[in-house]
Amino acid sequence: MGAREVEDALLKRCAAVAREANLVATDQREANVFRLAAMVVQSRFPHEATRLMVASERYFATHPAEQLASVEVIRRGWVANLPRLRDRLSRELQLR
């Protein structure tokens, strides 16, 4: 799977978690991306941001050493940049 396909799949997973309560991140990458996603969409989508943050926090409750700084998430290529994450996820969430 190429970088675009990976990004698209991760954005769709973010949108699904943002829409449905009681989901949890399945790995370190998801947990860190969900946390960033929650921060960047919080002002426009507060309920969805809360769900993303809770899903991230549930993962980190059992894997605290896996939480990374935002810059490290970007450095690892899990997110291209924060404005792109915000814009793409906002579009996904508007498609409800």
N, C-alpha and C positions, 0 to 999 in steps of 0.2 A: 504494500500500500504506500502511495506517495505522500508527501508532506501535506498536500491539499486535502487528500482523502482523510488523513488522520485528523487534520484540523476540523474538517466538516463533521466527522463522527463525534469528536469531542464537543463541538458546539451543540450538536443534536442531543447529546447526553446531558449537557448543561441545561438545555431548554427543558428536557424531560424532568430532570430533578427539580428545576425551578417551578414546575407546574404541579408537582405531586409531593405531598408531605411524606415523611417517614422513609425516605430513601437515604442511602449512605454511599459514600465514595467507595469504589472497589479497590483502589490502589493509591499510591503516593501521588502519581501524576494527577488523577482526578481530584483528589482532595485539595491539592495546591491550586489547581485551575479553578475549582469551585469557589475557593476562598477569594481568589482574585476577581472572578466573575461577580461574586456577591458585592465586592467593593465597588466595581465600576458601574454596575446597574442599579445600585441602591437608591439613588435619587429618583429614578424613573419607574423602577419596579421594586418597591420596598418589600412586598410580600414574597416575591420570587427570590429576591436577594436573601431574605431570611431563610428560606428553604435551602438555598445553596450553602449558606454559612453553616446551618445546622448539619447538613450532610457532611460537610468538611470537618466540622468539630467532632462529630461522632467517630470519624475515622481517626483523627488525631488523638482522641481520648485513649485509644489503644495503641497508637503508633506516634507518640509525641516527638520523637527524634526525626520524623520524616517531614515535619513542617519546614518549609523553606522561605527565605525572604523573596519578595516579588522579583527582584533583580535576578535571583538565581533561577526562578521558574522561566523567565525570559531567556536567560543565558543557555539553559538546557533546551530551548526551542519548543517548549510545551505551549507557549503563547508567543506569537510574533511580536506584538506590542499591545499595550493596554487600550489605546483608542480603537484599534482594529477589533479586539475582543469585545469592547463595549458596543461598537456599531453592529457587528455581526450578531451578537447575542440579542441585542435590542430588536433587530429585525426578526430573528427567530421568535422572540416572545410576542411580538406584535401579530404574528401569523395565527395565533390561537384560533 
